[in-house]
Amino acid sequence: MIGIIRIAVVEDHPLFREGVTRSLSEIGGFEIVDEGATAQDAERIASTVRPHILLLDISLPGGGLAVVESILADHPAQKIVMLTVSESNADVTRALNAGVRGYVLKGVGSRALAEILRNAAAGERYLTPTLSARLSDIQNSSPANSVADRMRQLTERQKEILRLVAQGLSNKEVARHLKLQEKTVKHHMTGVMLTLGVRNRTEAALVMSEFAAGQTEGPTLHLRDAMSARSA
């Protein structure tokens, strides 16, 4: 369990960078260990400082997405969260395929960002909800993975929440059952949908049911098979 989360912020607009670092410092639970404004700064920080999370803008001098790919090739354990204005499908797809832990739009509030970073530090993935409807298209650009493979990528907390959702509980009911805040459950479910490549909680519950059936019946299911079952 991580205590203080070490964050490095790389953003080429000084005023915005200062606002992010100040907000996280005031919320508490975070230590800003370094700052930068370029892709080269991001590479230096990843190599020398090794923060828990590297918070990066896409539009960095030197290329934010290119440096993500370079950093994760050299330091695959480094957790990276993108904080950007870009809603481009190409940018989202490239970032997720590179292995970022989160893709967050800059309209996010400071407390919501803090929660996202805590979840990312714990190993979860996050995509801004307004982009999550595009997950199906994004996943279709990559080879299909089996449901079992995707289920194995979920954290224990995500699996616990998904089991309750599959039983028909609302986010509020799940939160009450697990003694969590409802917004925390929503963040977890967004990570579940991102990992499973589905568009909503109904499809996530269906994948969970198909996975459970596959475990008892033996055959390996694939995500597209599970998705097609929804209309059967």
Buried (B, 14 or more C-beta within 10 A) or exposed (E): EEEEBBBBBBBBEEEBBEEBBEBBEEBEBBBBBBBBBBBBBBBBBBEEEBBBBBBBBBBBEBBBBBBBBBBBEEBEEBBBBBBBEBEEEEBBBBBBEBBBBBBBBBEBEBEBBBBBBBBBBBBBBBBBEEBBEBBBEBBEEEEBBBBEEBBEBBBEBBBBBBBBBBEEBEBEBBBEBBEBEBEBBBBBBBBBBBBBBBBEBEBBBBBBEBBBBBEEEEEEBBBBBBBEBEEE
